[in-house]
Structures are given as C-alpha cells and as structure tokens.
C-alpha cells in the first residue's frame, strides 16, 4: 500500500516541479540585458550549456506576470528578421536565405534592444496547474496548447514550474517498469 501511495505522489505535479528558486525568473522592471544574464546563469555540463529556454517574469509584488523565451527575445531583437523569411514583394513561401541579408541590420539594432525593458519581450503565461493535481492533467494542457513549461501554484503562490521533460521522464519510467 505504501508503494502505491508513493507511486501516486510521483505523478502529482508537486513530485515533478522545479521550485522557483531553481528556475530562472526576473522582475518586470529589469532590462533585457539583465534578464539574459539571469537566464545564462542557469547552465550545466562542462560546456556550460543553457539549462532552460525560458524564464518567468515576476512583478514587484512577487506575482507572476509573464514569461520570456529565447524565441521571444530573438524575435524582439529585430521584428523584421522573422518577416524576412515569410516572403517579399507579394511572393509567398519561405525564404530563409533572405535572413542572411539582414545580418548587418540585425546586429547593429540588437545592441539598442538590450537596454529595453524585459516586458517588451514578454509573452502571456500558459494556464497554471495546482501542485496537488495530476501530472497527467499538466501533460494534457501542454499537449493541447503546445506548451513545454507550466507555472505551478499552491494556493495563491507560484511555487515553481513543471516541464514537459520531467513529465516525459516520469511517464517513460512508469511505462518501462510494467
């Protein structure tokens, strides 16, 4: 009976979450440069690869207000870059080679962007899950909304995040054990 109880605990969100103190987050009044420094502090391995591809944005009242992903940062550095691959002069299709032509413009403009407020790069939060809910519910939300990270709440407090990687690992371990 104790093993069954432990097994259920492993499939609760609280058994798989990453606490906020171990997940990158930044206050909403910080600059992009400060936020990038925080994100890059979370590295692992001998090559110091970035551990996470996004971070949470917190208000001055310690409330979760948004998130910033590597993609939203790169898109925000020069919005014209993503337009370059969509087409030109009424032509449709993908033209990734046009992005190469944007190089000089992109790198000269991105220096300016590093001084902008992180809120300029923020995207809306996905649905939060409670720490007492099943990790399968979190998985269902992730698959339905194409998310890889969800905020986790306990009462009114954000206590961490749950990632698709941890759910995947727990599911694979359980499926291989049977």
N, C-alpha and C positions, 0 to 999 in steps of 0.2 A: 504494500500500500504506500509506503514511503517513497519508493521508486516512481510510482505513478504520479504522486504529488510533485516530485522533483521534475518529472518529465513535463507536466503541465506548466510549471514555473518557467522552464526553458522556452516555452512557446508563448509566454506573455511578453509584451513589449518591454517591461522593466527588466527582464532577463537578458535582453539583447541590446538595450540602449547604450549610447555613448553619452556620458554625462557632459553637460555644457562646459565644465572646466577642462575637458579633454577634446573639445570640438571648437574650431575657430569661430570666433564671434567678435564683433566690433561695435562700438557705439555709433549711432547715426550721425553724430556731429564730426566724425573723423573724415580725413581726406582719403582719396583713392590710394595715394602713396602709403599712408598709414595702414590702411586695410590690407593692401598687398603684402606689406611687411608682416602683419599678423598671420595671414594665410601661409606665407612662405616659412614661418616659424614651425609649422607642423610638417616636419619632414621625417623620413625614415630610410633606413638602409645606408650602405656605405656611399652610395651616390647622392644621398640626401634628396631623394625624390619627394615631391609633394604628396602628402598623405590624403588630402581632401581636395575636391574640385569645387567646393562651395563653402560659404560661411554664412552665419546668421547675423542679422543686424538688430541691435538692441537699442531701445530708446533710453533717454537719460533717466527715465523712471524704471528702468530694467524690464521693460516689456518688449516682447519680440515684435518687430515691425516689418521685417522683410528678410530677404536673403540676397546674396550676391554670388554668382557662379563665375567660373573662369570665362565661360562663353559670354555672359552679360558684360563682363569687364572688357573683353576683346571687342565685342560689338560696340560698346560705348566709347572706346578709344577713337574710333572713326566710323560713324554710321554708314558712310559712303562705301566702305570696304565690302560690306555684305550686299550692297546694291550692285557692285561691280560684277558679281558672279551671276546675277539674275538676268542680265541682258543689256543691250544698248540700242538706242535709236529704234525702238519698237520691235526689236528682234527678241524672241523668247528663247529660252533654253539656258543651259549653264555654260558660263564662260570663265572657268577658274583662272585661265591664263591672264585675263584682264586684271586680276588682283595683283599680279606681279607689277603691272604698270603703276599701281597705286603706292608702291613701296616708299618713294621719297615723301610723298604727301602724308602717308600714314605715320612714318617715324618722326617727322617734324611736328605733326599735330598731337601725337600721343604724349609728348613732354608736357604740353599745356594741360592735357586731361588729368594728369597725375595730381594736380592741385585741386581738382573739383571735389565736391562733397560726395561721399560714398552713396548717398541717397540717389544721386543721378544715375547710378548703375544698378540700383536695387530692383528686384522683381518681386511680385506678390508671393506670399507664403502659400505653400500647399496646406491642405487640411491637416490639423494636428490630430494625434491619437493620444488616448489616455495610457498611462503606464500600466494600468491594470487590464487593458484589452489584449486580445489575442494578436500575436504577431501575424497570423493569417489575415486578420482584418487590415492591418497595416499593408501587408502584401497586396491585398485586393485593391486598396486605394492607390498604391504605387502603380500597379499594372493598368488600372483603369485610367489614371491621369498621367501616365508616363513620367512618374517621379522616381527618384532614386534615394531621396532623403526626406523624412517627415519629422517635424518637431514633435516632441513628446511632452505632455503636460501631466502634472499631478495637482489636482485642484485648479487653482488659477496660475500656478507657477510653471514655467518652462524648465524642465529638469534635464533635457538632453535631446538627442535626435536618434532616430533609428534609420539605418541604411539598408538598402537592398542587399548589399554584400553580407551583412550579418544574418539576415533572414535566409538568404540563399544557403549559407554555410550550415545553419541550423536545420533547414529542410533536407539538404543532402545528407547530413549526418544521420538524421532520423530515417530517411528512406533506405540508406545503406545498412542500417542496423537491423532492419526487419527481413 
